[in-house]
Amino acid sequence: MARMGPMSFSFPDFRGATRRLILINLTAFFVLLLVQLADRSYLQWSIIHLGFLPQFFLHGWVWQPLTYSLIQVDIWRTLFALLSLWFLAGFLEGYRGDSWVISLYVVSVLGTAAAAMVIYVFGTVLRFPLYPIPLTGSFGGTFGLLAVIGALYGDTEFMLFPLPISIKARYIAIIYALITVAWLFGEQRMYAFAQLGGALAGLLYAKFAPARGMGFAVSESWYGMRNQYYRWKRRRAGRKFEVYMRKQGRTVRFDSHGRQIDEDDPEDESRWN
């Protein structure tokens, strides 16, 4: 890995995936804030219905693995989460592009919910039930971004505001992971385990995902299937036309792509290029 010089504590450009992720989270925060002003009881309703509770998800509340990341219940934690998201997503976007960053964030968010589900199911099976704390906030997605930066750009040095010292990205990720592991022995063990799951999901995505993001890969697969369907239709039409022409006493041939073969020069494909 090439060594990268120290970076000052300055936020990246507010654009692309970074801007979309922050605006989505910020809009959700203010909507929830307005709902609270109308009726304080709606806050608890929002946490229960839109936060992630494994037992509710198992009963059909399938939207929770995505909506929980939009529920921010404290202004200071929200501010810290959005500033972290701005810094981390903006850094990665400068190297990987906006589609890749959004896919990484979504995978990390879903991985966080999946880890919470795993520890809940194992706790239930082993008769060691966990206290049902609903997951809320973008902590899992942010940790996924941090873990990937530590793995891919670990030699990059960041200034620790407000301290006048710098530290490598890999050490920041390791320190944060160790703190999260320590939380496993406290009351927030579901949060801690879920957060580690988000980091793991982010690392797996960075290792195995397409370089241009899942959205690009899905669109390429879709267009590939669509083109295969059109080629199949063209071959079928070619076979029908061959049968028709044989009935007329003439011979017409088509290749495997459904393209007519010139009988005088069967190797000539210049008209298809």
LOTI-344106 format. One record per residue (C-alpha): residue in one letter; residue number from 1; x, y, z; chain. Coordinates in nm, 2 decimals, always signed. Example, Ala and Ser with C-alpha at 12.3 -4.5 7.8 and 13.67 -1.06 7.14 Angstrom:
r, k, xx, yy, zz, c
a, 1, +1.23, -0.45, +0.78, A
s, 2, +1.37, -0.11, +0.71, A
REM end
This chain:
r, k, xx, yy, zz, c
m, 1, +0.00, +0.00, +0.00, A
a, 2, +0.14, +0.34, -0.10, A
r, 3, +0.20, +0.57, +0.19, A
m, 4, -0.02, +0.88, +0.19, A
g, 5, +0.08, +1.20, +0.36, A
p, 6, -0.10, +1.36, +0.66, A
m, 7, -0.43, +1.52, +0.59, A
s, 8, -0.55, +1.83, +0.77, A
f, 9, -0.88, +1.84, +0.95, A
s, 10, -1.08, +1.98, +0.66, A
f, 11, -1.40, +1.84, +0.52, A
p, 12, -1.42, +1.71, +0.16, A
d, 13, -1.64, +1.87, -0.10, A
f, 14, -2.01, +1.85, -0.02, A
r, 15, -2.12, +1.67, -0.34, A
g, 16, -2.24, +1.35, -0.49, A
a, 17, -2.31, +1.06, -0.26, A
t, 18, -2.19, +1.25, +0.04, A
r, 19, -2.45, +1.52, -0.01, A
r, 20, -2.73, +1.28, -0.08, A
l, 21, -2.66, +1.07, +0.23, A
i, 22, -2.64, +1.37, +0.46, A
l, 23, -2.95, +1.54, +0.31, A
i, 24, -3.15, +1.22, +0.35, A
n, 25, -3.05, +1.18, +0.71, A
l, 26, -3.09, +1.55, +0.79, A
t, 27, -3.44, +1.55, +0.63, A
a, 28, -3.54, +1.25, +0.84, A
f, 29, -3.41, +1.42, +1.16, A
f, 30, -3.61, +1.74, +1.10, A
v, 31, -3.92, +1.54, +1.01, A
l, 32, -3.89, +1.35, +1.34, A
l, 33, -3.83, +1.67, +1.52, A
l, 34, -4.15, +1.83, +1.38, A
v, 35, -4.34, +1.52, +1.47, A
q, 36, -4.21, +1.55, +1.83, A
l, 37, -4.32, +1.91, +1.85, A
a, 38, -4.67, +1.81, +1.74, A
d, 39, -4.69, +1.52, +2.00, A
r, 40, -4.41, +1.39, +2.22, A
s, 41, -4.56, +1.04, +2.22, A
y, 42, -4.49, +1.01, +1.84, A
l, 43, -4.12, +0.99, +1.93, A
q, 44, -4.16, +0.65, +2.10, A
w, 45, -4.39, +0.54, +1.82, A
s, 46, -4.13, +0.63, +1.56, A
i, 47, -3.85, +0.44, +1.75, A
i, 48, -4.06, +0.13, +1.79, A
h, 49, -4.20, +0.12, +1.43, A
l, 50, -3.90, +0.26, +1.24, A
g, 51, -3.61, +0.15, +1.46, A
f, 52, -3.48, -0.20, +1.42, A
l, 53, -3.62, -0.46, +1.67, A
p, 54, -3.53, -0.82, +1.56, A
q, 55, -3.85, -0.97, +1.71, A
f, 56, -4.07, -0.72, +1.52, A
f, 57, -3.87, -0.79, +1.20, A
l, 58, -3.94, -1.16, +1.23, A
h, 59, -4.31, -1.07, +1.25, A
g, 60, -4.31, -0.90, +0.92, A
w, 61, -4.18, -0.55, +0.98, A
v, 62, -3.95, -0.58, +0.69, A
w, 63, -3.88, -0.21, +0.64, A
q, 64, -3.69, -0.17, +0.97, A
p, 65, -3.34, -0.28, +0.84, A
l, 66, -3.33, +0.04, +0.64, A
t, 67, -3.55, +0.29, +0.83, A
y, 68, -3.36, +0.25, +1.16, A
s, 69, -3.06, +0.43, +1.02, A
l, 70, -3.27, +0.74, +0.96, A
i, 71, -3.39, +0.77, +1.32, A
q, 72, -3.17, +1.01, +1.51, A
v, 73, -3.31, +1.09, +1.86, A
d, 74, -3.04, +1.33, +1.99, A
i, 75, -2.92, +1.65, +1.83, A
w, 76, -2.56, +1.62, +1.94, A
r, 77, -2.53, +1.26, +1.84, A
t, 78, -2.69, +1.35, +1.51, A
l, 79, -2.44, +1.63, +1.46, A
f, 80, -2.15, +1.40, +1.53, A
a, 81, -2.29, +1.13, +1.31, A
l, 82, -2.35, +1.36, +1.01, A
l, 83, -2.01, +1.53, +1.04, A
s, 84, -1.85, +1.18, +1.05, A
l, 85, -2.05, +1.07, +0.76, A
w, 86, -1.95, +1.38, +0.56, A
f, 87, -1.58, +1.33, +0.64, A
l, 88, -1.57, +0.95, +0.57, A
a, 89, -1.80, +0.94, +0.27, A
g, 90, -1.64, +1.24, +0.11, A
f, 91, -1.29, +1.09, +0.15, A
l, 92, -1.39, +0.76, -0.01, A
e, 93, -1.59, +0.93, -0.28, A
g, 94, -1.27, +1.11, -0.40, A
y, 95, -1.12, +0.76, -0.47, A
r, 96, -1.41, +0.53, -0.55, A
g, 97, -1.70, +0.74, -0.68, A
d, 98, -2.05, +0.81, -0.55, A
s, 99, -2.22, +0.49, -0.66, A
w, 100, -1.97, +0.27, -0.48, A
v, 101, -1.99, +0.48, -0.16, A
i, 102, -2.37, +0.47, -0.15, A
s, 103, -2.36, +0.09, -0.20, A
l, 104, -2.10, +0.05, +0.07, A
y, 105, -2.31, +0.26, +0.32, A
v, 106, -2.63, +0.07, +0.24, A
v, 107, -2.45, -0.27, +0.28, A
s, 108, -2.30, -0.16, +0.61, A
v, 109, -2.64, -0.05, +0.74, A
l, 110, -2.80, -0.38, +0.64, A
g, 111, -2.50, -0.57, +0.78, A
t, 112, -2.56, -0.40, +1.11, A
a, 113, -2.92, -0.51, +1.12, A
a, 114, -2.82, -0.86, +1.02, A
a, 115, -2.57, -0.88, +1.30, A
a, 116, -2.83, -0.77, +1.55, A
m, 117, -3.06, -1.03, +1.42, A
v, 118, -2.80, -1.30, +1.46, A
i, 119, -2.72, -1.22, +1.82, A
y, 120, -3.09, -1.20, +1.90, A
v, 121, -3.16, -1.54, +1.75, A
f, 122, -2.86, -1.70, +1.91, A
g, 123, -2.95, -1.55, +2.25, A
t, 124, -3.31, -1.68, +2.21, A
v, 125, -3.19, -2.03, +2.11, A
l, 126, -2.94, -2.05, +2.39, A
r, 127, -3.19, -1.91, +2.64, A
f, 128, -2.98, -1.60, +2.70, A
p, 129, -3.23, -1.34, +2.58, A
l, 130, -3.10, -0.98, +2.53, A
y, 131, -3.28, -0.67, +2.65, A
p, 132, -3.48, -0.56, +2.35, A
i, 133, -3.32, -0.22, +2.27, A
p, 134, -3.43, -0.08, +1.93, A
l, 135, -3.14, +0.01, +1.70, A
t, 136, -3.15, +0.36, +1.57, A
g, 137, -2.90, +0.59, +1.40, A
s, 138, -2.64, +0.56, +1.12, A
f, 139, -2.37, +0.43, +1.35, A
g, 140, -2.34, +0.10, +1.16, A
g, 141, -2.30, +0.26, +0.82, A
t, 142, -2.05, +0.51, +0.95, A
f, 143, -1.84, +0.23, +1.11, A
g, 144, -1.85, +0.04, +0.78, A
l, 145, -1.70, +0.35, +0.60, A
l, 146, -1.43, +0.38, +0.87, A
a, 147, -1.34, +0.02, +0.86, A
v, 148, -1.30, +0.03, +0.48, A
i, 149, -1.08, +0.34, +0.50, A
g, 150, -0.86, +0.17, +0.76, A
a, 151, -0.83, -0.14, +0.54, A
l, 152, -0.78, +0.03, +0.20, A
y, 153, -0.61, +0.36, +0.30, A
g, 154, -0.46, +0.27, +0.63, A
d, 155, -0.14, +0.47, +0.59, A
t, 156, -0.33, +0.80, +0.55, A
e, 157, -0.28, +1.02, +0.85, A
f, 158, -0.56, +1.23, +0.98, A
m, 159, -0.53, +1.52, +1.22, A
l, 160, -0.73, +1.47, +1.54, A
f, 161, -0.92, +1.78, +1.61, A
p, 162, -0.87, +1.97, +1.84, A
l, 163, -0.54, +1.80, +1.92, A
p, 164, -0.24, +1.90, +1.71, A
i, 165, -0.14, +1.53, +1.64, A
s, 166, -0.20, +1.30, +1.35, A
i, 167, -0.28, +0.93, +1.35, A
k, 168, -0.30, +0.67, +1.07, A
a, 169, -0.65, +0.57, +0.95, A
r, 170, -0.59, +0.20, +1.04, A
y, 171, -0.52, +0.29, +1.40, A
i, 172, -0.83, +0.50, +1.42, A
a, 173, -1.03, +0.20, +1.30, A
i, 174, -0.86, -0.04, +1.54, A
i, 175, -0.91, +0.19, +1.84, A
y, 176, -1.28, +0.23, +1.75, A
a, 177, -1.32, -0.15, +1.71, A
l, 178, -1.16, -0.22, +2.04, A
i, 179, -1.39, +0.03, +2.21, A
t, 180, -1.69, -0.15, +2.04, A
v, 181, -1.56, -0.49, +2.16, A
a, 182, -1.54, -0.35, +2.52, A
w, 183, -1.91, -0.26, +2.49, A
l, 184, -1.99, -0.63, +2.43, A
f, 185, -1.94, -0.68, +2.81, A
g, 186, -2.19, -0.41, +2.90, A
e, 187, -2.56, -0.35, +2.86, A
q, 188, -2.52, -0.22, +2.50, A
r, 189, -2.39, -0.56, +2.37, A
m, 190, -2.65, -0.57, +2.10, A
y, 191, -2.55, -0.23, +1.97, A
a, 192, -2.18, -0.33, +1.99, A
f, 193, -2.23, -0.66, +1.81, A
a, 194, -2.44, -0.49, +1.55, A
q, 195, -2.18, -0.22, +1.49, A
l, 196, -1.91, -0.48, +1.44, A
g, 197, -2.14, -0.65, +1.19, A
g, 198, -2.17, -0.33, +0.99, A
a, 199, -1.79, -0.30, +0.98, A
l, 200, -1.76, -0.66, +0.86, A
a, 201, -2.02, -0.61, +0.59, A
g, 202, -1.84, -0.30, +0.47, A
l, 203, -1.51, -0.49, +0.45, A
l, 204, -1.67, -0.78, +0.26, A
y, 205, -1.83, -0.53, +0.02, A
a, 206, -1.50, -0.36, -0.04, A
k, 207, -1.33, -0.69, -0.11, A
f, 208, -1.58, -0.86, -0.34, A
a, 209, -1.81, -0.59, -0.48, A
p, 210, -1.77, -0.45, -0.83, A
a, 211, -1.54, -0.15, -0.86, A
r, 212, -1.82, +0.08, -0.99, A
g, 213, -2.07, -0.02, -0.72, A
m, 214, -2.37, -0.25, -0.69, A
g, 215, -2.60, -0.02, -0.88, A
f, 216, -2.38, -0.03, -1.19, A
a, 217, -2.34, -0.40, -1.16, A
v, 218, -2.72, -0.45, -1.13, A
s, 219, -2.79, -0.22, -1.43, A
e, 220, -2.52, -0.41, -1.64, A
s, 221, -2.68, -0.74, -1.54, A
w, 222, -3.03, -0.61, -1.64, A
y, 223, -2.91, -0.48, -1.98, A
g, 224, -2.72, -0.81, -2.03, A
m, 225, -3.04, -1.02, -1.97, A
r, 226, -3.24, -0.78, -2.18, A
n, 227, -2.99, -0.82, -2.47, A
q, 228, -2.99, -1.20, -2.43, A
y, 229, -3.37, -1.19, -2.46, A
y, 230, -3.36, -0.99, -2.78, A
r, 231, -3.10, -1.22, -2.93, A
w, 232, -3.32, -1.52, -2.84, A
k, 233, -3.61, -1.35, -3.02, A
r, 234, -3.39, -1.28, -3.32, A
r, 235, -3.27, -1.64, -3.34, A
r, 236, -3.63, -1.77, -3.31, A
a, 237, -3.74, -1.54, -3.59, A
g, 238, -3.45, -1.65, -3.80, A
r, 239, -3.54, -2.02, -3.76, A
k, 240, -3.90, -1.94, -3.86, A
f, 241, -3.78, -1.75, -4.16, A
e, 242, -3.56, -2.04, -4.26, A
v, 243, -3.85, -2.28, -4.25, A
y, 244, -4.07, -2.04, -4.45, A
m, 245, -3.80, -1.99, -4.72, A
r, 246, -3.75, -2.37, -4.75, A
k, 247, -4.12, -2.40, -4.83, A
q, 248, -4.06, -2.15, -5.10, A
g, 249, -3.78, -2.36, -5.25, A
r, 250, -3.50, -2.12, -5.13, A
t, 251, -3.23, -2.17, -4.86, A
v, 252, -3.15, -1.90, -4.61, A
r, 253, -2.93, -1.95, -4.31, A
f, 254, -2.87, -1.75, -3.99, A
d, 255, -2.59, -1.77, -3.74, A
s, 256, -2.62, -1.83, -3.36, A
h, 257, -2.69, -1.46, -3.31, A
g, 258, -2.98, -1.46, -3.55, A
r, 259, -2.80, -1.28, -3.82, A
q, 260, -2.84, -1.38, -4.19, A
i, 261, -2.53, -1.55, -4.34, A
d, 262, -2.42, -1.44, -4.69, A
e, 263, -2.40, -1.76, -4.90, A
d, 264, -2.15, -1.60, -5.13, A
d, 265, -1.91, -1.50, -4.85, A
p, 266, -2.01, -1.67, -4.52, A
e, 267, -1.70, -1.54, -4.34, A
d, 268, -1.78, -1.17, -4.41, A
e, 269, -1.91, -1.01, -4.09, A
s, 270, -1.82, -0.65, -4.18, A
r, 271, -2.18, -0.55, -4.22, A
w, 272, -2.25, -0.64, -3.86, A
n, 273, -1.95, -0.43, -3.72, A
REM end
